[in-house]
Amino acid sequence: MFGSILGAAAAAATGTATTTASDINPVSFIACVLAALALGVALTAAYMFRNRYTRSFVTTLAILPAVVCVVIMMVDGNIGAGVAVAGAFSLVRFRSAPGSARDIAFIFLGMCVGLVCGMGYLGYALLVTIVIGSAYLALQAFGFRRLGAPDERQLTVVVPEDLNYTGLIDDILDRYTASHELTGVRTTNMGSLFKLTYRMRMNDAAQERDLINEIRTRNGNLEVAIAEQPSNEAGGL
């Protein structure tokens, strides 16, 4: 089950276990590519679990293992040559938004599965997909986020330039939040307003409206917004 189907095919055809591109028969080729596609779809399904995604990325992720699989098979199973060929693609500069750590991890995982399929070890490719995919799903469902601190929220408050914002709403935040911290201050509207950014954890999410209403009495009824805390994983579980 965990042997290489390409090695077995080569041994049957030539009497040796050494595989070259000319030794790969169409049945073995199609089996490896289809297996890589199936495992790519499985990885994509795991990536989509409780995650925001774009159609373009998940489509690419699904076919990535098959592409890598074909490259490895066509360079006679020589991993060094395969990496060199794949590295040539880095010469192309793709103008896309930076991916998150999760995106990069799944790209590497897809390449890994494709490489293993390209070597003919379909059993190991399936094992890698099941083990790592299951670990990701378990961590996503029951892992660090739920066992850690409550979700943080980002509070944005706009105040007039003539109003001293230092400690302006600290007493309100003390009542409604478990913790809070002023993380940024910048000017807006040609310098006539200050925009304050806080990181906070609510005592009760149902009190968000009450919190906003009290802040509006302090900032002259200007903009107040509460949103999810931006992830720090952008830039590149």
Secondary structure as the mmCIF struct_conf table of DSSP 4:
data_model
#
loop_
_struct_conf.conf_type_id
_struct_conf.id
_struct_conf.beg_label_comp_id
_struct_conf.beg_label_asym_id
_struct_conf.beg_label_seq_id
_struct_conf.end_label_comp_id
_struct_conf.end_label_asym_id
_struct_conf.end_label_seq_id
BEND BEND1 GLY A 3 GLY A 3
HELX_RH_AL_P HELX_RH_AL_P1 ILE A 5 THR A 14
BEND BEND2 GLY A 15 ALA A 17
HELX_RH_3T_P HELX_RH_3T_P1 ALA A 21 ASP A 23
HELX_RH_AL_P HELX_RH_AL_P2 PRO A 26 MET A 48
TURN_TY1_P TURN_TY1_P1 PHE A 49 ARG A 50
HELX_RH_AL_P HELX_RH_AL_P3 ARG A 55 MET A 74
TURN_TY1_P TURN_TY1_P2 VAL A 75 GLY A 77
HELX_RH_AL_P HELX_RH_AL_P4 ILE A 79 ALA A 88
HELX_RH_3T_P HELX_RH_3T_P2 PHE A 89 LEU A 91
BEND BEND3 VAL A 92 VAL A 92
HELX_LH_PP_P HELX_LH_PP_P1 ALA A 97 GLY A 99
STRN STRN1 SER A 100 SER A 100
HELX_RH_AL_P HELX_RH_AL_P5 ALA A 101 GLY A 118
TURN_TY1_P TURN_TY1_P3 MET A 119 GLY A 120
HELX_RH_AL_P HELX_RH_AL_P6 LEU A 122 PHE A 142
BEND BEND4 GLY A 143 GLY A 143
HELX_RH_AL_P HELX_RH_AL_P7 PHE A 144 LEU A 147
BEND BEND5 GLY A 148 ALA A 149
HELX_LH_PP_P HELX_LH_PP_P2 PRO A 150 GLU A 152
STRN STRN2 ARG A 153 PRO A 160
TURN_TY1_P TURN_TY1_P4 GLU A 161 ASP A 162
BEND BEND6 LEU A 163 LEU A 163
TURN_TY1_P TURN_TY1_P5 THR A 166 ILE A 169
HELX_RH_AL_P HELX_RH_AL_P8 ASP A 170 TYR A 176
STRN STRN3 THR A 177 THR A 188
TURN_TY1_P TURN_TY1_P6 ASN A 189 SER A 192
STRN STRN4 LEU A 193 MET A 202
BEND BEND7 ASN A 203 ASN A 203
HELX_RH_3T_P HELX_RH_3T_P3 ALA A 205 GLN A 207
HELX_RH_AL_P HELX_RH_AL_P9 GLU A 208 ARG A 216
TURN_TY1_P TURN_TY1_P7 THR A 217 ASN A 221
STRN STRN5 VAL A 224 GLU A 228
HELX_LH_PP_P HELX_LH_PP_P3 GLN A 229 SER A 231
BEND BEND8 ASN A 232 ASN A 232
STRN STRN6 ALA A 234 ALA A 234
#
